[in-house]
């Protein structure tokens, strides 16, 4: 597969549906057969597409998962989670990226239900820079109309990605000194980390969820019911199967003298491990179990062949007044690279209905922000 500058001739672009079963293993969990089947059980309909663009110096071929769901009045919303992945040459130019996404949206119109009023692209790509570097503060330029920035984002638009190729000593040296200190403090104080997978994880899930609910109340986070996370584990694999294409889920728990202090859920898909959910109790917080949890998951990911560890979500900037600034300090403390994704962009299919939906989402987002504050 090769890529270069975008074609000017719209006839060079093509898109066609494919079977979801044709999806191969992917580092992007949200662009996988597993995610499509998982979301199908929650009321979404998964579809898969392949698109091609021919250009004078080469060609580019991509695949993406699309989900759509039913609304009253026989209406539908289409959503592409963390996709489609654009060729780098297009992604660095907002005008070219906009043209390609518009071509994709217009082609999708013939394959989606008639009641579909919007196609939402939740894009990755964007800009990146080492933690603490000037480049890490640069955000991608906005896209062009008729694409609209979505008023409410489901997936994190900013994250920290840690390269796992260096050895453990180099990973530790790349951390903030306070993070290294807290890891060693937790070890010295006798905090132990236990990893649970498969049926063992399901057995320990209720206790984790109890702590997760405490975290949600404290931080103003909306949670799925426990059944959502249980279904997550029931449909995933163990470590020995992860490299074959099925994601591997692990539940890590930090314990001290019989008390469970915190826990995290980490998913490995392809060569990427993702820290997706974290729960921490107010009990014995001074023992710093959260840093030790992450370090244990990072070491396991590296040992089992993952090339990068995604901390999956930080605030958009190092702003002490942001209600989640503590999350920024915690995750960037491990070093790595800050990535600012292009984020969620909407292509309206039915403008009047879309504008009403957009207003409702804006209100929803404001209420969520108030809970966090």
Secondary structure, DSSP 8 states (H G I E B T S, - for coil): ----S--S-GGGEEEEEE-GGG----S-TTSSHHHHHHHHTTT-EEEEEEEEEEETTEEEEEEEEEEEEEETTTEEEEEETTB----HHHHT-HHHHHHHHHHHHHHHTTTS-TTEEEEEEEE---EEEETTSGGGG-------TTEEE-SS-SS-SEEEEEE--S-HHHHHHTS-HHHHHHHHHHHHTT-EEEEE-HHHHHHHHHHHHHHHHHHHHHHT-----HHHHHHHHHTSB-HHHHTTTS-EEEEEEEEETTEEEEEEEEEEETTEEEEEEEEE-STTGGG-HHHHHHHHHHHHHHHTT-SEEE-----SS--TTSTTHHHHHHHHTT--EEEE--EEEEEESSHHHHHHHHHHHHHHHHHHHHHH-
